[in-house]
Amino acid sequence: MTRPPSVEAGLETLLAQSVRSLAGEGDALRFGVAVSGGPDSMALLDLAARVFPGRVKAATVDHGLRNASADEAAMVAEWCRDQGIAHEVLHPEEPLAGNVQQWARSQRYAALEEWRAKQGIDWIFTAHHADDQLETMLMRLNRGAGVNGLAGIRARQGHILRPLLGVRRAQLLDYAQLRRLPFVNDPSNSDPRFDRAAIRQQLAAVDWIDSQSAVRSAAALAECEEALDWSVSALEAQHVRGEGATWVLNHTDLPRELLRRLLLRMLARVGTEAPRGDALDRAIAAALLGRQASLGTALLKGGSEWIVSLAPPRR
């Protein structure tokens, strides 16, 4: 079925407005686009090149996890060469370790940030969209996430901009097909062994969840997270003091979420990683009763004041 020309114009306008709201005005700003070769990122690259002519470069991170990944990167490079867009293929610096998806994500963003700095690029675009946001929120909801986790994918994070969070996956596919863009489909996107792919398959049969409404909810939660963080910074400045290697909270008559966040900051100051699961809530409950609790390598002592210090070495 032939798509109306407004598909192109509408997405171009949306991209321009989204970038303006996230990065501000600036005709001199230079942008990089992270391009995997899938329809989403190819659509974003084509849109960015049309909306910001002469100010866009592209990079593809080849993780080397699949035999076809080098050919996919070459496909993107060839298209960019034909369009007069500078393109570079990046490779992870660290060997594969631990969870594959977590490793790939951390290496991807590290490589992109190094490339951005070397190229003098102001912002990097990624092609995360409304369906990605909904999938992320459901994954985190299933893990018992709080406000921070349910805020989902941030539209702006460091030098990364995600200007297409209000766009559906189907819209980007329509655009890519209308523009006759080359693209490939990563088989891991439909591999049910991965949580996101499994959720995506289930959502495909659901028509009563509005992903764009989920995007609005995530944005509202992100604003709540920002407000909470601002409040905690003010409370920390007023009520947390350092005494050598020990940190003291002198006001504990606060909502539990604020206590939780203050305690996490105190733990970070003594060099202890954030506890997982319910350990933090159990420690808060003990401290409210005037007891003490171990949190990793730290010790929390409750009472009228809460004291966080490194736990004494075990004998």
C-alpha positions as CSV (number, residue, x, y, z in Angstrom):
1,M,0.0,0.0,0.0
2,T,1.3,3.4,-0.9
3,R,2.1,5.6,2.0
4,P,1.3,9.3,1.9
5,P,4.1,11.9,1.6
6,S,3.2,13.2,5.1
7,V,4.9,10.2,6.6
8,E,8.2,11.8,5.7
9,A,7.3,15.4,6.5
10,G,5.7,14.4,9.8
11,L,8.8,12.5,11.1
12,E,11.1,15.3,9.9
13,T,9.1,17.9,11.9
14,L,9.0,15.6,14.9
15,L,12.8,15.0,14.8
16,A,13.5,18.7,14.5
17,Q,11.2,19.7,17.4
18,S,12.5,16.9,19.6
19,V,16.1,17.7,19.1
20,R,15.4,21.4,19.7
21,S,13.6,20.6,23.0
22,L,16.4,18.3,24.2
23,A,19.5,20.2,22.9
24,G,18.3,23.7,22.4
25,E,18.7,25.9,19.4
26,G,22.0,25.9,17.6
27,D,22.8,25.9,13.9
28,A,26.4,24.9,14.7
29,L,25.6,21.8,16.6
30,R,27.0,18.6,15.1
31,F,25.3,15.3,15.5
32,G,26.4,11.7,15.4
33,V,24.0,8.8,14.7
34,A,24.5,5.3,16.1
35,V,23.5,3.0,13.3
36,S,23.1,-0.8,13.7
37,G,21.7,-1.3,10.2
38,G,18.2,-2.1,11.4
39,P,15.2,-0.2,10.0
40,D,14.9,2.0,13.1
41,S,18.5,3.4,13.0
42,M,18.6,3.6,9.2
43,A,15.4,5.7,9.3
44,L,16.9,7.9,12.0
45,L,20.1,8.4,10.0
46,D,18.2,9.3,6.9
47,L,15.9,11.7,8.8
48,A,18.8,13.3,10.6
49,A,20.7,13.8,7.3
50,R,17.7,15.5,5.8
51,V,16.8,17.7,8.8
52,F,20.4,18.7,9.6
53,P,22.2,18.6,6.3
54,G,26.0,18.7,6.5
55,R,26.0,18.3,10.3
56,V,25.6,14.6,10.7
57,K,28.1,11.7,10.9
58,A,27.4,8.0,11.6
59,A,29.0,5.2,13.5
60,T,28.3,1.5,13.6
61,V,29.5,-0.6,16.5
62,D,30.4,-4.1,15.4
63,H,30.5,-6.3,18.5
64,G,31.7,-9.3,16.6
65,L,29.1,-11.5,18.1
66,R,27.6,-12.7,14.8
67,N,29.3,-13.7,11.5
68,A,26.9,-11.3,9.7
69,S,27.7,-8.2,11.7
70,A,30.7,-7.2,9.6
71,D,28.6,-7.4,6.4
72,E,25.9,-5.3,8.1
73,A,28.4,-2.6,9.1
74,A,29.7,-2.6,5.5
75,M,26.1,-2.2,4.2
76,V,25.7,0.9,6.4
77,A,29.1,2.2,5.3
78,E,28.3,1.8,1.6
79,W,24.9,3.6,2.0
80,C,26.6,6.5,3.9
81,R,29.3,6.7,1.2
82,D,26.6,7.1,-1.5
83,Q,24.9,9.8,0.6
84,G,28.1,11.7,1.4
85,I,27.8,11.0,5.1
86,A,31.0,10.3,7.1
87,H,30.8,6.8,8.7
88,E,33.1,4.8,10.9
89,V,32.9,1.2,12.2
90,L,33.8,0.9,15.9
91,H,34.8,-2.2,17.8
92,P,34.7,-3.0,21.6
93,E,37.9,-2.5,23.4
94,E,37.2,-5.1,26.2
95,P,36.8,-8.8,25.6
96,L,33.4,-10.4,26.1
97,A,32.7,-11.1,29.8
98,G,29.6,-11.7,31.9
99,N,26.1,-11.1,30.6
100,V,26.3,-10.7,26.8
101,Q,23.7,-8.0,26.4
102,Q,25.1,-5.9,29.3
103,W,28.6,-6.3,28.0
104,A,27.5,-5.3,24.5
105,R,25.6,-2.2,25.8
106,S,28.4,-0.9,28.0
107,Q,31.0,-1.4,25.2
108,R,28.7,0.2,22.6
109,Y,28.3,3.4,24.6
110,A,31.9,3.5,25.6
111,A,33.0,3.2,21.9
112,L,30.4,5.8,20.8
113,E,31.5,8.3,23.5
114,E,35.2,8.0,22.5
115,W,34.2,8.5,18.8
116,R,32.1,11.5,19.7
117,A,34.9,13.2,21.6
118,K,37.4,12.5,18.8
119,Q,35.1,13.8,16.1
120,G,34.1,16.9,18.0
121,I,30.4,15.9,17.9
122,D,28.0,17.6,20.3
123,W,25.3,14.9,20.5
124,I,24.8,11.3,19.6
125,F,21.4,10.1,18.4
126,T,20.1,6.6,19.1
127,A,16.9,5.2,17.5
128,H,15.1,4.1,20.7
129,H,11.4,4.5,20.1
130,A,8.0,4.2,21.9
131,D,7.9,0.4,21.7
132,D,11.4,0.2,23.2
133,Q,10.2,2.4,26.0
134,L,7.2,0.2,26.8
135,E,9.3,-3.0,26.6
136,T,11.8,-1.5,29.0
137,M,9.2,-0.4,31.5
138,L,7.6,-3.8,31.5
139,M,11.0,-5.6,32.0
140,R,11.7,-3.3,34.9
141,L,8.2,-3.6,36.4
142,N,8.7,-7.4,36.3
143,R,11.9,-6.9,38.4
144,G,10.2,-4.8,41.0
145,A,11.8,-1.5,39.9
146,G,11.0,1.8,41.7
147,V,10.6,5.3,40.3
148,N,14.0,5.5,38.8
149,G,13.7,2.1,36.9
150,L,10.2,2.7,35.7
151,A,11.2,6.1,34.3
152,G,12.6,3.8,31.5
153,I,14.9,5.1,28.8
154,R,15.9,8.7,29.2
155,A,15.5,11.0,26.3
156,R,18.7,12.8,27.3
157,Q,21.6,11.1,29.1
158,G,25.1,12.4,29.0
159,H,25.8,13.2,25.4
160,I,23.1,10.8,24.2
161,L,19.8,12.0,22.8
162,R,16.9,9.7,22.0
163,P,14.7,12.0,19.9
164,L,12.3,9.3,18.6
165,L,10.8,8.1,21.9
166,G,7.4,9.4,20.8
167,V,7.5,7.4,17.5
168,R,6.2,3.8,17.0
169,R,8.4,1.1,15.5
170,A,5.9,0.6,12.7
171,Q,6.2,4.3,11.7
172,L,10.0,3.9,11.3
173,L,9.6,0.7,9.3
174,D,7.1,2.5,7.0
175,Y,9.5,5.4,6.6
176,A,12.5,3.0,5.8
177,Q,10.4,1.2,3.2
178,L,9.0,4.4,1.7
179,R,12.5,5.8,1.3
180,R,13.8,2.4,0.0
181,L,16.5,2.4,2.7
182,P,18.6,-0.8,3.0
183,F,18.3,-2.5,6.4
184,V,18.7,-5.8,8.1
185,N,16.9,-7.5,11.0
186,D,19.1,-8.6,13.9
187,P,18.0,-12.2,14.8
188,S,18.6,-11.5,18.5
189,N,15.6,-9.2,18.4
190,S,13.3,-12.2,18.0
191,D,15.3,-14.7,20.2
192,P,13.0,-15.6,23.1
193,R,16.0,-16.4,25.3
194,F,16.4,-12.7,25.8
195,D,13.8,-10.9,28.0
196,R,13.2,-8.0,25.7
197,A,12.5,-10.3,22.7
198,A,10.2,-12.5,24.7
199,I,8.2,-9.4,25.9
200,R,8.2,-8.1,22.4
201,Q,6.6,-11.3,21.1
202,Q,3.9,-11.2,23.8
203,L,3.1,-7.5,23.1
204,A,2.6,-8.2,19.4
205,A,-0.6,-10.0,20.3
206,V,-1.8,-7.2,22.6
207,D,-3.8,-4.3,21.2
208,W,-5.0,-2.6,24.4
209,I,-1.6,-1.2,25.6
210,D,-0.7,2.2,24.1
211,S,3.1,2.5,23.9
212,Q,2.9,6.2,23.3
213,S,0.9,6.6,26.6
214,A,3.7,4.6,28.3
215,V,6.2,7.1,26.9
216,R,4.3,9.9,28.6
217,S,4.2,8.0,31.9
218,A,7.9,7.3,31.7
219,A,8.6,11.0,31.1
220,A,6.5,11.9,34.1
221,L,8.3,9.4,36.2
222,A,11.6,10.8,35.0
223,E,10.6,14.2,36.2
224,C,9.6,12.7,39.6
225,E,13.0,11.1,39.8
226,E,14.7,14.4,39.0
227,A,12.6,16.1,41.7
228,L,13.4,13.4,44.3
229,D,17.1,13.7,43.5
230,W,17.0,17.4,43.9
231,S,15.3,17.0,47.3
232,V,17.7,14.4,48.5
233,S,20.7,16.7,47.6
234,A,19.2,19.4,49.7
235,L,18.6,17.0,52.6
236,E,22.1,15.6,52.3
237,A,23.7,19.0,52.5
238,Q,21.7,19.8,55.6
239,H,21.6,16.6,57.5
240,V,24.5,14.4,56.5
241,R,28.0,15.0,57.8
242,G,31.3,13.3,57.5
243,E,33.4,12.3,60.4
244,G,36.6,10.9,59.0
245,A,35.7,7.7,57.2
246,T,32.2,7.7,58.9
247,W,29.0,9.3,57.7
248,V,26.2,10.4,59.9
249,L,22.6,11.2,59.2
250,N,21.1,13.3,62.0
251,H,17.5,13.4,60.8
252,T,15.7,10.1,60.3
253,D,12.1,11.2,60.6
254,L,11.6,11.2,56.9
255,P,9.6,9.2,54.3
256,R,11.2,5.8,53.6
257,E,12.1,6.6,50.0
258,L,14.1,9.7,51.1
259,L,15.8,7.6,53.8
260,R,16.6,5.0,51.2
261,R,18.2,7.5,48.8
262,L,20.2,9.2,51.6
263,L,21.5,5.8,52.8
264,L,22.6,4.9,49.3
265,R,24.6,8.1,49.1
266,M,26.2,7.5,52.4
267,L,27.1,3.9,51.3
268,A,28.7,5.3,48.1
269,R,30.8,7.7,50.2
270,V,32.3,4.9,52.2
271,G,32.9,3.0,49.0
272,T,30.3,0.2,49.2
273,E,28.2,-0.8,46.2
274,A,24.5,-0.4,46.3
275,P,22.9,-3.5,47.9
276,R,20.6,-5.7,45.8
277,G,17.1,-7.0,46.4
278,D,15.5,-6.3,49.7
279,A,18.7,-5.9,51.7
280,L,18.4,-2.1,51.8
281,D,14.8,-2.2,53.1
282,R,15.7,-4.7,55.8
283,A,18.6,-2.5,56.9
284,I,16.3,0.6,57.1
285,A,13.8,-1.4,59.2
286,A,16.6,-2.4,61.6
287,A,17.9,1.1,61.8
288,L,14.5,2.5,62.6
289,L,14.4,0.1,65.5
290,G,17.8,1.3,66.7
291,R,19.6,-1.8,65.6
292,Q,22.5,-2.3,63.2
293,A,22.8,-4.0,59.9
294,S,25.5,-5.0,57.5
295,L,25.4,-3.8,53.9
296,G,28.2,-5.3,51.9
297,T,31.4,-4.0,53.4
298,A,29.6,-1.3,55.4
299,L,27.9,-1.3,58.7
300,L,24.8,0.8,59.5
301,K,24.0,1.7,63.1
302,G,20.6,3.0,63.9
303,G,19.2,5.1,66.6
304,S,18.6,8.9,66.9
305,E,21.4,9.2,64.3
306,W,22.3,6.8,61.6
307,I,26.0,6.0,61.3
308,V,27.5,4.4,58.2
309,S,31.1,3.2,58.3
310,L,33.2,0.4,56.9
311,A,32.6,-2.9,58.8
312,P,35.5,-4.1,60.9
313,P,37.4,-7.0,59.2
314,R,36.2,-10.4,60.0
315,R,38.4,-12.6,62.2
